[in-house]
Amino acid sequence: MQVNDAQTLVLCALAEQPLHGYAINTAIAELTGERLGPGSLYGALARLEAKGYIESIDGSGRQRPVRITEAGRQYLEQSLQAMAKVAATGLRNLRLSPGSAG
Amino acid sequence: MRAVPAPVSLIVRGLVRLYPSSFRQRWGSCLEAESRLAGWRSVPSLVAGALDIWLHPMVWPARTPAERRGRALVLAVAAAGVTSLLTHVLIEFDDPVAQGLRHAGSLQFSAGLLGLGFALVLPGPRIDRAVIRAVLRSCTPFLIPALAIGVPVVVAANGGMTDVGQSALRPVLLGLWWATLGLAAVAGCRAFAALTTVLRPAGVRRARAGLLCLIGSSVLGAGAVAQVAAAGDVGGSTGPLLSVGALLGGAAVLVLVLRDLASLPGRPS
């Protein structure tokens, strides 16, 4: 899993609270500086739903809020910890402290 | 919120319609709204997303895991059937390669694997009136024209016109024959799709075994065509090259289906 992977970004956005598609993309834009393309965003949502990592909650009109499931939360935690380990090692090898890069 | 130009709305609506029906029912209105706001920049993402989703039917919203698996196997049968048919059409017009392949043992083994693969991915054995009606309803629009064209062609080739092999009508009859096979292939795919909706699709193990057979058949077929084309004098002929490309492309689609089958638990949604 990569840090800019659409599915990871969607799960990160949903980790805090249930959101609908537009709000998920807004949260991703705040995190990375750019919105996902609509095809990438809804492809990622369909995949996450197929894997059981997100589920719908009741919504009105066109808004279809989704929330992260327990399985999704566990998967995100494992992925982020693996990424954090790689990032910490990379930063240490570069002799940088977390937060000083970029 | 800014106004969205009418051409953008029209194009976005058209592109969203490229997505499968079950995906549109679940995500279509949100996808359309988000794409309209993004404007022209959304077009490449929408097109790439539609292609991606069609190649991964297991991620389409579904009521049961079996429904997801059934859709994936329909894609597998269509990919294997279409590439196999396309290969035969391309080879048919290249006499040296067609002659060489008649004696190629690996191609016969490939055909055997193809048949075994189709048999393994077929849905369960329960056949009743409802099943027969569903299958006939889905494939008749293609099967009737196929029979209407194919039967006279076969009669003409084997009966009244003994010199058809040398006559000026040969290209016409060949064209009609391949049109018949094309229609029959569409009818076959639709019949298979109908079977997967009324019967229980093959289980995961049987589906995996079937997919491996179909992948093996495509790769062996590509190898046989490449070997015969390399050994013979086929200078300037693109048929064998296109055949190998079609078979390997079909194998790539089958690998995607196999990977999805392994990585997705097939949960209902």
Interface residues (C-beta under 8 A of the other chain):
Chain A: H20 G21 Y22 N25 R35 L36 G37 P38 G39 S40 L41 Y42 G43 L45 A46 R47 E49 A50 K51 G52 E55 S56 R62 Q63 R64
Chain B: F23 R26 W27 S29 C30 L31 A33 E34 S35 L37 A38 R41 S42 P44 S45 L46 V47 A48 G49 A50 D52 I53 H56 M58 V59 W60 P61 A62 R68 L264 P265 G266 R267 S269
